[in-house]
Amino acid sequence: MAVTPHARSLLDLADRVEVAGAFARSAARREDFAQRFPFPLAHSLDAILGDPSVDCVMILTPPDTHLDLVRRCAAAGKHILLEKPLEVTTERAEQLVAACAAAGVTLGLVLQHRFRAAALRCAALQREGRIGPLISASAGIRLWRPQSYYDQPGRGTLARDGGGVLITQGIHTLDLLQSLAGPVAEVTGYATTSAAHRMETEDLACAALRFASGALGTLEATTAAFPGFPERIELSGTLATATLSGVDLRVCHQDGEITELRPGGNGGTGADPMDFPHDNHRAVLTDFLDALDHGRAPAASGAAALQVHRLVDALLASARNGRPCRVAGVTAA
């Protein structure tokens, strides 16, 4: 499903990157792809990995396939841009990140919400000290997916997707939240499968958050909020309150100034999860190419994605155990 915005991004960046080959196990999918995009097809994954002219591989497959594919690509010396999430469990995600580090290849994740213009402007205001030390940081992810979405084989299962709304849809907003507010250190959460869906994993989760900085916040994530609403992040600091609502930003400064950015556009919050422009996917790819050119980590790195996986684990553990849960690897102030 995610191939279209990536393919369009590759076409836009033809002056920087050449597509050597596209491969899928299904011949029908390869043919469909060839009909839609002017890229050559590869006859096997081995042909791609054995080609010394190929520097990078973009992996756009279900989460339960990631570890094996990444290990093979890393062993062949290929840098990797990987669709979220890392894998179906945090243990497998950690193995995946470690495999790339051991092979010395760059790993980037497709976490495109970081690259929305409003998110970049909000991050810049923080760096400039315009928001001030954070007091609270909260997120609301109120999306809609019809039952037909979850009726697709493997969708919303632990075996293929690794979880429900938190790791599949919420990962984007949780990554952006922690990139702006810092890591969550402790969470008290609830999670359930609502009456809106028949599925194995959670489609509704709520939590209280305590960040490593000492800031407090809340989280709501669901795919049962018809017809779907823009994701929302609110950061309250000592100097201003910043609100990200979908692709828009509004900052209320204590000196009376208002900072607004409203670029317009959809965010895939409703029944069609691909109802959005590909600009932010192009920005992910651009940042990945820049990282390779300059020898730095991508903005959305494996380490950053692991922070989200560990937060999700802690929230679901708290929901099962009925008590607060510390997030692995995070030390509170």
PALUM-584002 format. One record per residue (C-alpha): residue number from 1; residue in three letters; x, z, y. Coordinates in nm, 4 decimals. Example, Ala and Ser with C-alpha at 12.3 -4.5 7.8 and 13.67 -1.06 7.14 Angstrom:
node num: 1 residu: ala c1: 1.2300 c3: 0.7800 c2: -0.4500
node num: 2 residu: ser c1: 1.3670 c3: 0.7140 c2: -0.1060
***
This chain:
node num: 1 residu: met c1: 0.0000 c3: 0.0000 c2: 0.0000
node num: 2 residu: ala c1: 0.2870 c3: 0.0760 c2: 0.2396
node num: 3 residu: val c1: 0.4656 c3: -0.2558 c2: 0.1956
node num: 4 residu: thr c1: 0.2905 c3: -0.4388 c2: 0.4818
node num: 5 residu: pro c1: 0.4197 c3: -0.2399 c2: 0.7838
node num: 6 residu: his c1: 0.7685 c3: -0.2400 c2: 0.6317
node num: 7 residu: ala c1: 0.7674 c3: -0.6147 c2: 0.5730
node num: 8 residu: arg c1: 0.6468 c3: -0.6780 c2: 0.9264
node num: 9 residu: ser c1: 0.9222 c3: -0.4509 c2: 1.0572
node num: 10 residu: leu c1: 1.1839 c3: -0.6448 c2: 0.8609
node num: 11 residu: leu c1: 1.0568 c3: -0.9667 c2: 1.0142
node num: 12 residu: asp c1: 1.0811 c3: -0.8156 c2: 1.3632
node num: 13 residu: leu c1: 1.4408 c3: -0.7052 c2: 1.2962
node num: 14 residu: ala c1: 1.5616 c3: -1.0328 c2: 1.1444
node num: 15 residu: asp c1: 1.8501 c3: -1.0352 c2: 1.3931
node num: 16 residu: arg c1: 1.9815 c3: -0.7103 c2: 1.2395
node num: 17 residu: val c1: 1.8886 c3: -0.7187 c2: 0.8720
node num: 18 residu: glu c1: 1.8537 c3: -0.9890 c2: 0.6085
node num: 19 residu: val c1: 1.6249 c3: -0.9416 c2: 0.3092
node num: 20 residu: ala c1: 1.8165 c3: -1.0480 c2: -0.0013
node num: 21 residu: gly c1: 1.5309 c3: -0.9942 c2: -0.2446
node num: 22 residu: ala c1: 1.2021 c3: -0.8177 c2: -0.3145
node num: 23 residu: phe c1: 1.1110 c3: -0.6854 c2: -0.6570
node num: 24 residu: ala c1: 0.8125 c3: -0.5217 c2: -0.8271
node num: 25 residu: arg c1: 0.7599 c3: -0.4674 c2: -1.1997
node num: 26 residu: ser c1: 0.4272 c3: -0.6494 c2: -1.1783
node num: 27 residu: ala c1: 0.4524 c3: -1.0282 c2: -1.1655
node num: 28 residu: ala c1: 0.1127 c3: -1.0367 c2: -0.9920
node num: 29 residu: arg c1: 0.2378 c3: -0.8080 c2: -0.7178
node num: 30 residu: arg c1: 0.5524 c3: -1.0154 c2: -0.6723
node num: 31 residu: glu c1: 0.3422 c3: -1.3286 c2: -0.6375
node num: 32 residu: asp c1: 0.1032 c3: -1.1627 c2: -0.3922
node num: 33 residu: phe c1: 0.3980 c3: -1.0447 c2: -0.1836
node num: 34 residu: ala c1: 0.5529 c3: -1.3929 c2: -0.1859
node num: 35 residu: gln c1: 0.2264 c3: -1.5401 c2: -0.0587
node num: 36 residu: arg c1: 0.2203 c3: -1.3030 c2: 0.2379
node num: 37 residu: phe c1: 0.5846 c3: -1.2737 c2: 0.3418
node num: 38 residu: pro c1: 0.8713 c3: -1.5266 c2: 0.3600
node num: 39 residu: phe c1: 1.1243 c3: -1.3204 c2: 0.1636
node num: 40 residu: pro c1: 1.3010 c3: -1.4285 c2: -0.1567
node num: 41 residu: leu c1: 1.2001 c3: -1.2573 c2: -0.4801
node num: 42 residu: ala c1: 1.4441 c3: -1.0900 c2: -0.7175
node num: 43 residu: his c1: 1.3925 c3: -1.1272 c2: -1.0918
node num: 44 residu: ser c1: 1.5002 c3: -0.7678 c2: -1.1705
node num: 45 residu: leu c1: 1.6191 c3: -0.4447 c2: -1.0174
node num: 46 residu: asp c1: 1.9521 c3: -0.4909 c2: -1.1923
node num: 47 residu: ala c1: 1.9992 c3: -0.8179 c2: -1.0044
node num: 48 residu: ile c1: 1.9604 c3: -0.6327 c2: -0.6746
node num: 49 residu: leu c1: 2.1885 c3: -0.3447 c2: -0.7711
node num: 50 residu: gly c1: 2.4519 c3: -0.5792 c2: -0.9085
node num: 51 residu: asp c1: 2.4678 c3: -0.7901 c2: -0.5925
node num: 52 residu: pro c1: 2.7689 c3: -0.6758 c2: -0.3848
node num: 53 residu: ser c1: 2.6227 c3: -0.8354 c2: -0.0718
node num: 54 residu: val c1: 2.3297 c3: -0.5905 c2: -0.0758
node num: 55 residu: asp c1: 2.4086 c3: -0.2847 c2: 0.1376
node num: 56 residu: cys c1: 2.0708 c3: -0.1091 c2: 0.1407
node num: 57 residu: val c1: 1.7586 c3: -0.0731 c2: -0.0693
node num: 58 residu: met c1: 1.4125 c3: 0.0161 c2: 0.0595
node num: 59 residu: ile c1: 1.2083 c3: 0.1986 c2: -0.2078
node num: 60 residu: leu c1: 0.8302 c3: 0.1729 c2: -0.1593
node num: 61 residu: thr c1: 0.7031 c3: 0.3047 c2: -0.4931
node num: 62 residu: pro c1: 0.4920 c3: 0.6023 c2: -0.6105
node num: 63 residu: pro c1: 0.6611 c3: 0.9433 c2: -0.5769
node num: 64 residu: asp c1: 0.7057 c3: 1.0031 c2: -0.9504
node num: 65 residu: thr c1: 0.9396 c3: 0.7010 c2: -0.9726
node num: 66 residu: his c1: 1.1724 c3: 0.8037 c2: -0.6914
node num: 67 residu: leu c1: 1.4354 c3: 1.0153 c2: -0.8652
node num: 68 residu: asp c1: 1.5247 c3: 0.7568 c2: -1.1279
node num: 69 residu: leu c1: 1.5290 c3: 0.4702 c2: -0.8782
node num: 70 residu: val c1: 1.7356 c3: 0.6629 c2: -0.6240
node num: 71 residu: arg c1: 1.9883 c3: 0.7669 c2: -0.8879
node num: 72 residu: arg c1: 2.0309 c3: 0.4032 c2: -0.9936
node num: 73 residu: cys c1: 2.0613 c3: 0.2780 c2: -0.6359
node num: 74 residu: ala c1: 2.3005 c3: 0.5550 c2: -0.5326
node num: 75 residu: ala c1: 2.5207 c3: 0.4930 c2: -0.8379
node num: 76 residu: ala c1: 2.5392 c3: 0.1274 c2: -0.7293
node num: 77 residu: gly c1: 2.6557 c3: 0.2350 c2: -0.3826
node num: 78 residu: lys c1: 2.3393 c3: 0.1275 c2: -0.1999
node num: 79 residu: his c1: 2.2118 c3: 0.3137 c2: 0.1035
node num: 80 residu: ile c1: 1.8451 c3: 0.4075 c2: 0.0636
node num: 81 residu: leu c1: 1.5380 c3: 0.4135 c2: 0.2869
node num: 82 residu: leu c1: 1.2690 c3: 0.5919 c2: 0.0841
node num: 83 residu: glu c1: 0.8951 c3: 0.6211 c2: 0.1312
node num: 84 residu: lys c1: 0.7707 c3: 0.9788 c2: 0.1549
node num: 85 residu: pro c1: 0.7532 c3: 1.2205 c2: -0.0182
node num: 86 residu: leu c1: 1.0917 c3: 1.2675 c2: -0.1791
node num: 87 residu: glu c1: 0.9505 c3: 1.3344 c2: -0.5270
node num: 88 residu: val c1: 0.6659 c3: 1.5090 c2: -0.7090
node num: 89 residu: thr c1: 0.8358 c3: 1.8508 c2: -0.7191
node num: 90 residu: thr c1: 1.0864 c3: 2.0207 c2: -0.4930
node num: 91 residu: glu c1: 1.3291 c3: 2.0574 c2: -0.7855
node num: 92 residu: arg c1: 1.3281 c3: 1.6808 c2: -0.8394
node num: 93 residu: ala c1: 1.3490 c3: 1.6270 c2: -0.4623
node num: 94 residu: glu c1: 1.6607 c3: 1.8449 c2: -0.4458
node num: 95 residu: gln c1: 1.8170 c3: 1.6479 c2: -0.7326
node num: 96 residu: leu c1: 1.7406 c3: 1.3258 c2: -0.5460
node num: 97 residu: val c1: 1.9059 c3: 1.4433 c2: -0.2233
node num: 98 residu: ala c1: 2.2050 c3: 1.5743 c2: -0.4189
node num: 99 residu: ala c1: 2.2470 c3: 1.2397 c2: -0.5993
node num: 100 residu: cys c1: 2.2769 c3: 1.0577 c2: -0.2668
node num: 101 residu: ala c1: 2.5233 c3: 1.3137 c2: -0.1312
node num: 102 residu: ala c1: 2.7381 c3: 1.2930 c2: -0.4455
node num: 103 residu: ala c1: 2.7443 c3: 0.9123 c2: -0.4274
node num: 104 residu: gly c1: 2.8229 c3: 0.9141 c2: -0.0545
node num: 105 residu: val c1: 2.5239 c3: 0.6972 c2: 0.0369
node num: 106 residu: thr c1: 2.2898 c3: 0.7456 c2: 0.3323
node num: 107 residu: leu c1: 1.9338 c3: 0.8567 c2: 0.2570
node num: 108 residu: gly c1: 1.6538 c3: 0.8078 c2: 0.5089
node num: 109 residu: leu c1: 1.2837 c3: 0.8959 c2: 0.4724
node num: 110 residu: val c1: 0.9852 c3: 0.7080 c2: 0.6085
node num: 111 residu: leu c1: 0.8442 c3: 0.9828 c2: 0.8308
node num: 112 residu: gln c1: 0.7312 c3: 0.7637 c2: 1.1161
node num: 113 residu: his c1: 0.5378 c3: 1.0183 c2: 1.3239
node num: 114 residu: arg c1: 0.8716 c3: 1.1372 c2: 1.4647
node num: 115 residu: phe c1: 0.9059 c3: 0.7987 c2: 1.6331
node num: 116 residu: arg c1: 0.5751 c3: 0.7874 c2: 1.8161
node num: 117 residu: ala c1: 0.6400 c3: 0.7500 c2: 2.1888
node num: 118 residu: ala c1: 0.4493 c3: 1.0715 c2: 2.2608
node num: 119 residu: ala c1: 0.6537 c3: 1.2682 c2: 2.0067
node num: 120 residu: leu c1: 0.9811 c3: 1.1362 c2: 2.1489
node num: 121 residu: arg c1: 0.8715 c3: 1.2279 c2: 2.5023
node num: 122 residu: cys c1: 0.7706 c3: 1.5774 c2: 2.3885
node num: 123 residu: ala c1: 1.1083 c3: 1.6282 c2: 2.2195
node num: 124 residu: ala c1: 1.2840 c3: 1.5119 c2: 2.5389
node num: 125 residu: leu c1: 1.0898 c3: 1.7645 c2: 2.7484
node num: 126 residu: gln c1: 1.1984 c3: 2.0387 c2: 2.5088
node num: 127 residu: arg c1: 1.5632 c3: 1.9351 c2: 2.5340
node num: 128 residu: glu c1: 1.5318 c3: 1.9401 c2: 2.9135
node num: 129 residu: gly c1: 1.3977 c3: 2.2980 c2: 2.9001
node num: 130 residu: arg c1: 1.0633 c3: 2.1947 c2: 3.0513
node num: 131 residu: ile c1: 0.8508 c3: 2.3727 c2: 2.7874
node num: 132 residu: gly c1: 1.0629 c3: 2.6831 c2: 2.7486
node num: 133 residu: pro c1: 1.1166 c3: 2.9007 c2: 2.4404
node num: 134 residu: leu c1: 0.8219 c3: 2.8620 c2: 2.2059
node num: 135 residu: ile c1: 0.5600 c3: 3.1336 c2: 2.1722
node num: 136 residu: ser c1: 0.3331 c3: 2.9501 c2: 1.9294
node num: 137 residu: ala c1: 0.3158 c3: 2.6184 c2: 1.7434
node num: 138 residu: ser c1: 0.0129 c3: 2.4954 c2: 1.5496
node num: 139 residu: ala c1: -0.1039 c3: 2.1800 c2: 1.3731
node num: 140 residu: gly c1: -0.4404 c3: 2.0346 c2: 1.2781
node num: 141 residu: ile c1: -0.4633 c3: 1.7449 c2: 1.0312
node num: 142 residu: arg c1: -0.8310 c3: 1.6518 c2: 0.9999
node num: 143 residu: leu c1: -0.8445 c3: 1.3216 c2: 0.8130
node num: 144 residu: trp c1: -1.1024 c3: 1.1403 c2: 0.6017
node num: 145 residu: arg c1: -1.0562 c3: 0.9692 c2: 0.2679
node num: 146 residu: pro c1: -1.3613 c3: 0.8521 c2: 0.0693
node num: 147 residu: gln c1: -1.3904 c3: 0.9290 c2: -0.3022
node num: 148 residu: ser c1: -1.2958 c3: 0.5666 c2: -0.3778
node num: 149 residu: tyr c1: -0.9485 c3: 0.6447 c2: -0.2432
node num: 150 residu: tyr c1: -0.9002 c3: 0.9173 c2: -0.5047
node num: 151 residu: asp c1: -1.0607 c3: 0.7107 c2: -0.7795
node num: 152 residu: gln c1: -0.7508 c3: 0.4904 c2: -0.7871
node num: 153 residu: pro c1: -0.5328 c3: 0.5765 c2: -1.0915
node num: 154 residu: gly c1: -0.2876 c3: 0.8569 c2: -1.0169
node num: 155 residu: arg c1: -0.4066 c3: 0.9187 c2: -0.6611
node num: 156 residu: gly c1: -0.4206 c3: 1.2877 c2: -0.5751
node num: 157 residu: thr c1: -0.2606 c3: 1.3992 c2: -0.9040
node num: 158 residu: leu c1: 0.0367 c3: 1.6246 c2: -0.9641
node num: 159 residu: ala c1: 0.1922 c3: 1.3803 c2: -1.2099
node num: 160 residu: arg c1: 0.2110 c3: 1.0793 c2: -0.9784
node num: 161 residu: asp c1: 0.1728 c3: 1.2095 c2: -0.6210
node num: 162 residu: gly c1: 0.3016 c3: 1.5649 c2: -0.6582
node num: 163 residu: gly c1: 0.0055 c3: 1.7155 c2: -0.4728
node num: 164 residu: gly c1: -0.2812 c3: 1.6511 c2: -0.2360
node num: 165 residu: val c1: -0.3321 c3: 1.6489 c2: 0.1382
node num: 166 residu: leu c1: -0.0258 c3: 1.8578 c2: 0.2213
node num: 167 residu: ile c1: 0.2475 c3: 1.6490 c2: 0.0591
node num: 168 residu: thr c1: 0.0742 c3: 1.3091 c2: 0.0740
node num: 169 residu: gln c1: -0.0889 c3: 1.2953 c2: 0.4188
node num: 170 residu: gly c1: 0.0164 c3: 1.6175 c2: 0.5922
node num: 171 residu: ile c1: 0.3879 c3: 1.5629 c2: 0.5321
node num: 172 residu: his c1: 0.4098 c3: 1.3455 c2: 0.8451
node num: 173 residu: thr c1: 0.2642 c3: 1.6074 c2: 1.0799
node num: 174 residu: leu c1: 0.4454 c3: 1.8952 c2: 0.9077
node num: 175 residu: asp c1: 0.7751 c3: 1.7095 c2: 0.9497
node num: 176 residu: leu c1: 0.7037 c3: 1.6445 c2: 1.3172
node num: 177 residu: leu c1: 0.5915 c3: 2.0045 c2: 1.3729
node num: 178 residu: gln c1: 0.9127 c3: 2.1459 c2: 1.2288
node num: 179 residu: ser c1: 1.1285 c3: 1.8910 c2: 1.4109
node num: 180 residu: leu c1: 0.9802 c3: 2.0212 c2: 1.7371
node num: 181 residu: ala c1: 0.9286 c3: 2.3923 c2: 1.6602
node num: 182 residu: gly c1: 1.2003 c3: 2.4582 c2: 1.4049
node num: 183 residu: pro c1: 1.1521 c3: 2.5644 c2: 1.0430
node num: 184 residu: val c1: 0.8681 c3: 2.7849 c2: 0.9227
node num: 185 residu: ala c1: 1.0062 c3: 3.1041 c2: 0.7669
node num: 186 residu: glu c1: 0.6898 c3: 3.2607 c2: 0.6218
node num: 187 residu: val c1: 0.3373 c3: 3.1421 c2: 0.5466
node num: 188 residu: thr c1: 0.0083 c3: 3.2958 c2: 0.4422
node num: 189 residu: gly c1: -0.2155 c3: 3.0232 c2: 0.3081
node num: 190 residu: tyr c1: -0.5323 c3: 2.9130 c2: 0.1364
node num: 191 residu: ala c1: -0.5857 c3: 2.5842 c2: -0.0469
node num: 192 residu: thr c1: -0.8758 c3: 2.4345 c2: -0.2398
node num: 193 residu: thr c1: -1.0441 c3: 2.1165 c2: -0.3569
node num: 194 residu: ser c1: -1.3587 c3: 2.0859 c2: -0.1470
node num: 195 residu: ala c1: -1.7015 c3: 1.9616 c2: -0.2521
node num: 196 residu: ala c1: -1.6230 c3: 1.6322 c2: -0.0752
node num: 197 residu: his c1: -1.3909 c3: 1.5054 c2: -0.3508
node num: 198 residu: arg c1: -1.3350 c3: 1.4940 c2: -0.7247
node num: 199 residu: met c1: -0.9577 c3: 1.5246 c2: -0.7606
node num: 200 residu: glu c1: -0.6910 c3: 1.7391 c2: -0.9221
node num: 201 residu: thr c1: -0.5097 c3: 1.8651 c2: -0.6146
node num: 202 residu: glu c1: -0.6014 c3: 2.0204 c2: -0.2802
node num: 203 residu: asp c1: -0.7902 c3: 1.8312 c2: -0.0087
node num: 204 residu: leu c1: -0.8160 c3: 2.1353 c2: 0.2205
node num: 205 residu: ala c1: -0.5514 c3: 2.3904 c2: 0.3197
node num: 206 residu: cys c1: -0.5305 c3: 2.6499 c2: 0.5961
node num: 207 residu: ala c1: -0.2436 c3: 2.8817 c2: 0.6822
node num: 208 residu: ala c1: -0.0894 c3: 3.1251 c2: 0.9266
node num: 209 residu: leu c1: 0.2725 c3: 3.0406 c2: 1.0080
node num: 210 residu: arg c1: 0.5700 c3: 3.2451 c2: 1.1235
node num: 211 residu: phe c1: 0.8590 c3: 3.0320 c2: 1.2424
node num: 212 residu: ala c1: 1.2272 c3: 3.1212 c2: 1.2078
node num: 213 residu: ser c1: 1.2389 c3: 3.1537 c2: 1.5890
node num: 214 residu: gly c1: 0.9691 c3: 3.4230 c2: 1.5831
node num: 215 residu: ala c1: 0.6943 c3: 3.1921 c2: 1.7124
node num: 216 residu: leu c1: 0.3575 c3: 3.2127 c2: 1.5374
node num: 217 residu: gly c1: 0.1063 c3: 2.9410 c2: 1.4575
node num: 218 residu: thr c1: -0.1669 c3: 2.8049 c2: 1.2371
node num: 219 residu: leu c1: -0.2189 c3: 2.5017 c2: 1.0161
node num: 220 residu: glu c1: -0.5287 c3: 2.3196 c2: 0.8948
node num: 221 residu: ala c1: -0.4958 c3: 2.0109 c2: 0.6748
node num: 222 residu: thr c1: -0.7783 c3: 1.8173 c2: 0.5089
node num: 223 residu: thr c1: -0.8911 c3: 1.4730 c2: 0.4000
node num: 224 residu: ala c1: -1.2544 c3: 1.5881 c2: 0.3976
node num: 225 residu: ala c1: -1.3264 c3: 1.5699 c2: 0.7731
node num: 226 residu: phe c1: -1.5531 c3: 1.2669 c2: 0.8197
node num: 227 residu: pro c1: -1.4900 c3: 1.0230 c2: 0.9877
node num: 228 residu: gly c1: -1.1311 c3: 1.1386 c2: 1.0510
node num: 229 residu: phe c1: -0.9742 c3: 1.2709 c2: 1.3707
node num: 230 residu: pro c1: -0.6326 c3: 1.2388 c2: 1.5383
node num: 231 residu: glu c1: -0.3692 c3: 1.4775 c2: 1.4071
node num: 232 residu: arg c1: -0.2969 c3: 1.7516 c2: 1.6602
node num: 233 residu: ile c1: 0.0117 c3: 1.9601 c2: 1.7364
node num: 234 residu: glu c1: 0.0098 c3: 2.2239 c2: 2.0098
node num: 235 residu: leu c1: 0.3289 c3: 2.3888 c2: 2.1350
node num: 236 residu: ser c1: 0.2964 c3: 2.6808 c2: 2.3772
node num: 237 residu: gly c1: 0.6160 c3: 2.7820 c2: 2.5533
node num: 238 residu: thr c1: 0.7046 c3: 3.0143 c2: 2.8371
node num: 239 residu: leu c1: 0.6910 c3: 2.7257 c2: 3.0878
node num: 240 residu: ala c1: 0.4277 c3: 2.4842 c2: 2.9539
node num: 241 residu: thr c1: 0.1866 c3: 2.3943 c2: 2.6763
node num: 242 residu: ala c1: 0.2310 c3: 2.0554 c2: 2.5110
node num: 243 residu: thr c1: -0.0466 c3: 1.8949 c2: 2.3070
node num: 244 residu: leu c1: 0.0123 c3: 1.5944 c2: 2.0843
node num: 245 residu: ser c1: -0.3175 c3: 1.4379 c2: 1.9792
node num: 246 residu: gly c1: -0.2623 c3: 1.1368 c2: 1.7601
node num: 247 residu: val c1: -0.0455 c3: 0.9021 c2: 1.9651
node num: 248 residu: asp c1: -0.1157 c3: 1.0803 c2: 2.2972
node num: 249 residu: leu c1: 0.0692 c3: 1.3591 c2: 2.4784
node num: 250 residu: arg c1: -0.0510 c3: 1.5995 c2: 2.7486
node num: 251 residu: val c1: 0.1727 c3: 1.8734 c2: 2.8872
node num: 252 residu: cys c1: 0.0404 c3: 2.1367 c2: 3.1254
node num: 253 residu: his c1: 0.3302 c3: 2.2902 c2: 3.3197
node num: 254 residu: gln c1: 0.2991 c3: 2.6332 c2: 3.4813
node num: 255 residu: asp c1: 0.4090 c3: 2.4874 c2: 3.8151
node num: 256 residu: gly c1: 0.0932 c3: 2.2746 c2: 3.8187
node num: 257 residu: glu c1: 0.2481 c3: 1.9464 c2: 3.7068
node num: 258 residu: ile c1: 0.0762 c3: 1.7478 c2: 3.4318
node num: 259 residu: thr c1: 0.2773 c3: 1.5160 c2: 3.2065
node num: 260 residu: glu c1: 0.0698 c3: 1.2587 c2: 3.0198
node num: 261 residu: leu c1: 0.1462 c3: 0.9687 c2: 2.7905
node num: 262 residu: arg c1: -0.1396 c3: 0.7658 c2: 2.6422
node num: 263 residu: pro c1: -0.0078 c3: 0.4502 c2: 2.4762
node num: 264 residu: gly c1: -0.3296 c3: 0.3873 c2: 2.2791
node num: 265 residu: gly c1: -0.3630 c3: 0.2704 c2: 1.9203
node num: 266 residu: asn c1: -0.4906 c3: 0.4004 c2: 1.5869
node num: 267 residu: gly c1: -0.3295 c3: 0.6449 c2: 1.3492
node num: 268 residu: gly c1: -0.4825 c3: 0.5758 c2: 1.0072
node num: 269 residu: thr c1: -0.6978 c3: 0.8902 c2: 1.0155
node num: 270 residu: gly c1: -1.0132 c3: 0.7368 c2: 0.8649
node num: 271 residu: ala c1: -1.1188 c3: 0.5579 c2: 0.5489
node num: 272 residu: asp c1: -0.8511 c3: 0.2893 c2: 0.5938
node num: 273 residu: pro c1: -0.5201 c3: 0.4782 c2: 0.5845
node num: 274 residu: met c1: -0.3313 c3: 0.1634 c2: 0.6906
node num: 275 residu: asp c1: -0.5279 c3: 0.1168 c2: 1.0149
node num: 276 residu: phe c1: -0.2328 c3: 0.1464 c2: 1.2511
node num: 277 residu: pro c1: 0.0302 c3: -0.0809 c2: 1.4097
node num: 278 residu: his c1: 0.3732 c3: -0.1070 c2: 1.2490
node num: 279 residu: asp c1: 0.5722 c3: -0.0105 c2: 1.5593
node num: 280 residu: asn c1: 0.6686 c3: 0.3318 c2: 1.4286
node num: 281 residu: his c1: 0.7752 c3: 0.1921 c2: 1.0902
node num: 282 residu: arg c1: 0.9980 c3: -0.0485 c2: 1.2806
node num: 283 residu: ala c1: 1.1421 c3: 0.2473 c2: 1.4705
node num: 284 residu: val c1: 1.2196 c3: 0.4252 c2: 1.1389
node num: 285 residu: leu c1: 1.4044 c3: 0.1169 c2: 1.0161
node num: 286 residu: thr c1: 1.5875 c3: 0.0764 c2: 1.3481
node num: 287 residu: asp c1: 1.7032 c3: 0.4393 c2: 1.3382
node num: 288 residu: phe c1: 1.8180 c3: 0.3938 c2: 0.9763
node num: 289 residu: leu c1: 2.0229 c3: 0.0857 c2: 1.0707
node num: 290 residu: asp c1: 2.1666 c3: 0.2689 c2: 1.3724
node num: 291 residu: ala c1: 2.2624 c3: 0.5599 c2: 1.1459
node num: 292 residu: leu c1: 2.4530 c3: 0.3222 c2: 0.9168
node num: 293 residu: asp c1: 2.6247 c3: 0.1546 c2: 1.2133
node num: 294 residu: his c1: 2.7361 c3: 0.4830 c2: 1.3676
node num: 295 residu: gly c1: 2.8037 c3: 0.6883 c2: 1.0538
node num: 296 residu: arg c1: 2.5425 c3: 0.9548 c2: 1.1240
node num: 297 residu: ala c1: 2.2425 c3: 1.0912 c2: 0.9346
node num: 298 residu: pro c1: 1.9028 c3: 0.9316 c2: 1.0036
node num: 299 residu: ala c1: 1.6642 c3: 1.1356 c2: 1.2179
node num: 300 residu: ala c1: 1.4317 c3: 1.1682 c2: 0.9159
node num: 301 residu: ser c1: 1.6900 c3: 1.2731 c2: 0.6585
node num: 302 residu: gly c1: 1.6662 c3: 1.4065 c2: 0.3058
node num: 303 residu: ala c1: 1.7415 c3: 1.7562 c2: 0.4342
node num: 304 residu: ala c1: 1.4536 c3: 1.7352 c2: 0.6841
node num: 305 residu: ala c1: 1.2128 c3: 1.6185 c2: 0.4145
node num: 306 residu: leu c1: 1.3185 c3: 1.9059 c2: 0.1883
node num: 307 residu: gln c1: 1.2080 c3: 2.1477 c2: 0.4617
node num: 308 residu: val c1: 0.8548 c3: 2.0104 c2: 0.4348
node num: 309 residu: his c1: 0.8553 c3: 2.0262 c2: 0.0543
node num: 310 residu: arg c1: 0.9615 c3: 2.3923 c2: 0.0657
node num: 311 residu: leu c1: 0.6959 c3: 2.4774 c2: 0.3240
node num: 312 residu: val c1: 0.4269 c3: 2.3161 c2: 0.1081
node num: 313 residu: asp c1: 0.5529 c3: 2.5065 c2: -0.1963
node num: 314 residu: ala c1: 0.5345 c3: 2.8356 c2: -0.0069
node num: 315 residu: leu c1: 0.1833 c3: 2.7682 c2: 0.1232
node num: 316 residu: leu c1: 0.0494 c3: 2.6809 c2: -0.2214
node num: 317 residu: ala c1: 0.2265 c3: 2.9816 c2: -0.3746
node num: 318 residu: ser c1: 0.0654 c3: 3.2058 c2: -0.1134
node num: 319 residu: ala c1: -0.2740 c3: 3.0510 c2: -0.1915
node num: 320 residu: arg c1: -0.2268 c3: 3.1278 c2: -0.5621
node num: 321 residu: asn c1: -0.0875 c3: 3.4780 c2: -0.5170
node num: 322 residu: gly c1: -0.2965 c3: 3.5974 c2: -0.2240
node num: 323 residu: arg c1: -0.0044 c3: 3.7243 c2: -0.0172
node num: 324 residu: pro c1: 0.2512 c3: 3.5986 c2: 0.2374
node num: 325 residu: cys c1: 0.5327 c3: 3.3838 c2: 0.0985
node num: 326 residu: arg c1: 0.8786 c3: 3.3214 c2: 0.2401
node num: 327 residu: val c1: 0.9930 c3: 2.9596 c2: 0.2699
node num: 328 residu: ala c1: 1.3031 c3: 2.8966 c2: 0.0587
node num: 329 residu: gly c1: 1.6242 c3: 2.8436 c2: 0.2506
node num: 330 residu: val c1: 1.4909 c3: 2.9617 c2: 0.5894
node num: 331 residu: thr c1: 1.6138 c3: 3.2779 c2: 0.7617
node num: 332 residu: ala c1: 1.3908 c3: 3.4402 c2: 1.0232
node num: 333 residu: ala c1: 1.5295 c3: 3.5451 c2: 1.3588
***
